Amino acid sequence: MAQRTVFYVSDGTGITAETFGNSILAQFAISVRHVRRPFIDTPDKAHQVVREIAETGEREGRKPIVFITVIEPEAHRIVCSAPALVMDMFRTFVEPLEDELGITSNHRVGRFSDVSKSQEYSDRIEAINFTLAHDDGQSSKNLAEADVILVGVSRSGKTPTSLYLAMQHGVKAANYPLIPEDFDRGHLPPALKPYKSKCFGLTIAPDRLSEIRNERRPNSRYASLENCRAEVAQAEQMMRRDGIAWLSSTHKSIEEIATTILRDIRPDRLVY
């Protein structure tokens, strides 16, 4: 598999450039070495990055690929002069939109500018705090405030999905592990019963679950394939019986899981 060095250069955090660049590069069968260079907002910093790009190209014998989101005019000009394939996101998308809308963009640097005045940002911080406080069944307080409650066996992907929902979408996501005591009772944990309409289940292939658990507790009953098969089967049976929507996290990314949850539980969050 071919390897290329890809730079993400921005006068902000570089997250926008990296997210967009990764989405594009995922369409190609290449191995990528990622280099993010944030806060390139002066000519001096821009010259330093260009030198680094040039040295990389000389060393590797092929032009680096550079995704940029740089607003400052002189820094922008300098970065665009780099001996590389430079993909300018603002020139590609912002300028055509300015022409179409008949207005000039505010050329704000990054999505995190003026966060103190952003209600969306405040809501996102509140959602993250809620999700951390309600991770892995730590607390059943204020569950009425939850937008979604993820349920599933231990290590099925509940925590990373919950945090992604909170950080990216401002969703208050609690998560509860299903444990042997729940299977013995044959129903959801009592604390969740009033909020069953908010529950969404995650399951996973037993062999994959066994692999994940063995990394945490090697050669334990907890990680044994036999136990994983039993827990997954009982969890899926419980979800069917209680009418809880669920999906398998085995071959899905966190982004795919989160989007499915939003579509089924909070479709309003897909429109904003």
C-alpha positions in Angstrom: 0.0 0.0 0.0 1.4 3.4 -1.0 2.3 5.8 1.8 2.0 9.6 1.6 2.7 12.3 4.1 -0.3 14.6 4.5 -0.1 18.0 6.2 -3.2 19.7 7.7 -2.3 23.4 8.0 -4.5 25.9 9.7 -4.5 29.3 11.5 -7.0 27.7 13.9 -6.9 24.2 15.5 -6.7 22.4 12.2 -9.6 20.1 13.1 -11.7 21.2 10.2 -8.9 20.6 7.7 -8.0 17.2 9.2 -11.6 16.0 9.4 -12.3 17.0 5.8 -9.0 15.7 4.5 -9.4 12.3 6.2 -12.9 12.0 4.7 -11.5 12.5 1.2 -8.4 10.3 1.7 -10.6 7.4 3.0 -11.6 6.9 -0.6 -8.1 5.9 -1.6 -6.1 2.7 -0.7 -3.1 4.5 0.7 -1.3 4.6 4.0 -1.1 8.1 5.4 1.3 9.7 7.8 -0.6 12.6 9.4 1.1 15.9 10.3 -1.2 18.6 11.8 0.2 22.1 12.0 -2.2 24.4 13.9 -2.1 28.2 14.6 -0.1 29.0 11.5 -1.2 32.7 11.6 1.9 34.7 10.7 4.3 34.7 7.7 7.2 33.4 9.9 5.2 30.4 10.9 4.0 29.8 7.3 7.6 29.9 6.1 8.6 27.3 8.7 5.8 25.0 7.6 6.7 25.4 3.9 10.3 24.4 4.8 9.1 21.3 6.6 6.9 20.4 3.7 9.7 20.8 1.2 12.1 18.8 3.3 9.5 16.0 3.6 9.1 15.9 -0.1 12.8 15.7 -0.8 13.3 13.0 1.8 10.4 10.8 0.6 10.9 11.5 -3.1 7.2 12.4 -3.6 5.2 15.6 -3.1 3.3 15.8 0.2 -0.4 16.5 0.2 -1.5 19.6 2.1 -5.0 20.5 3.2 -5.2 24.1 4.4 -7.6 26.4 6.2 -5.6 29.6 6.4 -7.3 33.0 6.4 -4.4 35.5 7.0 -3.6 36.6 3.5 0.2 36.6 3.6 0.4 33.3 5.5 -2.1 31.8 3.0 0.0 32.9 0.1 3.2 31.5 1.6 1.6 28.1 2.4 0.1 27.8 -1.1 3.6 28.2 -2.5 4.8 25.0 -0.9 6.1 22.3 -3.3 3.1 20.0 -2.7 -0.4 19.3 -3.8 -2.1 22.0 -1.8 -5.9 21.6 -1.3 -7.3 25.0 -0.2 -10.6 24.4 1.5 -11.7 28.0 1.8 -10.9 28.9 -1.8 -12.7 25.7 -2.9 -15.8 26.2 -0.9 -16.1 29.6 0.7 -15.5 31.8 -2.4 -18.1 30.0 -4.6 -20.6 30.4 -1.7 -19.8 34.1 -1.4 -20.6 34.4 -5.1 -23.8 32.4 -4.8 -25.1 34.1 -1.7 -24.0 37.6 -2.7 -22.3 38.2 0.6 -18.8 38.1 2.0 -18.0 35.5 4.7 -16.8 36.7 8.1 -13.5 34.8 7.5 -13.6 33.6 11.1 -10.7 31.4 12.2 -12.0 28.0 13.3 -15.2 26.8 14.7 -14.2 27.7 18.3 -14.1 31.4 17.9 -16.1 33.5 20.5 -17.0 30.3 22.4 -17.9 32.4 25.5 -20.9 33.8 23.5 -22.0 30.5 22.0 -25.0 28.8 23.5 -24.2 25.7 21.3 -20.8 25.5 22.9 -22.2 25.9 26.4 -24.8 23.1 25.7 -22.0 20.9 24.5 -20.0 21.4 27.7 -23.0 20.6 29.7 -23.7 17.5 27.7 -20.1 16.3 28.2 -20.3 16.8 32.0 -23.6 14.9 32.1 -22.2 12.0 30.1 -19.1 11.7 32.2 -21.2 11.7 35.4 -23.5 9.0 33.9 -20.8 6.7 32.4 -21.0 3.0 33.0 -24.0 3.3 35.3 -22.1 5.5 37.8 -25.3 7.5 38.6 -29.0 7.2 38.1 -29.7 10.8 39.2 -31.3 13.1 36.7 -31.8 10.4 34.1 -34.9 12.4 33.0 -32.5 14.9 31.5 -30.8 12.3 29.3 -31.4 12.5 25.6 -30.4 8.8 25.2 -29.4 5.9 27.5 -27.1 3.3 25.9 -27.4 -0.2 27.2 -25.4 -3.3 26.4 -22.8 -5.8 27.8 -19.5 -4.5 29.1 -17.1 -3.5 26.3 -19.6 -3.2 23.5 -18.8 0.4 22.7 -21.1 2.4 25.0 -18.6 4.8 26.5 -16.9 6.0 23.4 -20.2 6.4 21.6 -21.7 8.3 24.5 -18.7 10.7 24.6 -18.9 11.2 20.8 -22.6 12.1 21.0 -21.9 14.6 23.8 -18.8 16.2 22.2 -19.9 16.3 18.6 -23.7 16.7 18.9 -24.3 18.1 22.4 -26.4 15.1 23.3 -26.7 14.1 27.0 -25.9 10.4 26.8 -25.9 8.1 29.8 -24.8 4.5 29.5 -25.6 1.4 31.5 -23.8 -2.0 31.4 -26.0 -5.1 31.4 -24.6 -7.5 34.0 -25.4 -11.1 35.1 -27.8 -9.8 37.8 -29.9 -8.2 35.1 -29.9 -11.4 33.1 -31.0 -13.3 36.3 -33.9 -10.9 36.8 -34.7 -11.0 33.1 -35.3 -7.3 32.7 -33.6 -4.0 32.5 -32.0 -2.4 35.6 -34.8 -0.9 37.7 -33.4 2.6 37.4 -34.0 2.5 33.6 -37.6 1.3 33.5 -39.2 4.8 33.6 -36.9 5.8 30.7 -37.2 2.8 28.4 -38.2 5.1 25.5 -34.8 6.7 25.7 -32.9 3.5 25.7 -30.9 2.3 22.7 -29.0 -1.0 22.7 -25.5 -1.9 21.5 -24.5 -5.5 20.9 -21.4 -7.1 19.5 -20.2 -10.3 17.9 -19.1 -12.7 20.8 -15.7 -13.5 19.2 -14.9 -9.8 18.9 -16.1 -9.1 22.4 -13.8 -11.9 23.7 -10.8 -10.3 21.9 -11.5 -6.9 23.5 -12.0 -8.3 27.0 -8.9 -10.5 26.8 -6.9 -7.3 26.3 -8.3 -6.1 29.6 -8.4 -9.4 31.6 -6.5 -12.1 29.8 -7.7 -15.7 30.3 -10.5 -14.8 32.6 -14.0 -16.1 32.6 -15.2 -12.6 31.9 -13.3 -12.7 28.6 -14.0 -16.3 27.7 -15.8 -16.9 24.4 -18.4 -19.1 26.1 -19.3 -16.3 28.6 -19.3 -13.7 25.9 -21.7 -15.8 23.8 -24.0 -16.2 26.8 -24.0 -12.5 27.7 -24.6 -11.3 24.2 -27.4 -13.7 23.6 -29.1 -12.8 26.9 -28.7 -9.1 26.2 -30.2 -9.3 22.8 -33.1 -11.4 24.1 -33.7 -8.7 26.8 -33.7 -5.9 24.2 -36.2 -7.8 22.0 -38.5 -8.5 24.9 -38.4 -4.8 26.1 -38.8 -3.4 22.6 -35.5 -1.6 22.6 -33.9 -0.7 19.3 -30.3 -1.9 19.0 -27.5 -2.5 16.6 -24.2 -4.3 16.4 -21.0 -2.3 16.9 -18.8 -5.1 15.5 -18.2 -3.6 12.1 -19.5 0.0 12.6 -17.5 3.2 13.4 -18.5 5.4 16.3 -19.7 7.9 13.7 -22.1 5.4 12.1 -23.4 4.2 15.5 -24.0 7.8 16.7 -25.8 8.8 13.5 -28.1 5.7 13.7 -28.9 6.6 17.3 -29.7 10.2 16.4 -31.9 9.1 13.6 -33.9 6.8 15.8 -33.9 8.6 19.2 -33.3 12.3 18.5 -33.9 13.0 14.8 -34.2 16.7 15.6 -30.4 16.7 16.3 -29.8 15.9 12.6 -31.4 19.2 11.7 -29.9 22.3 13.2 
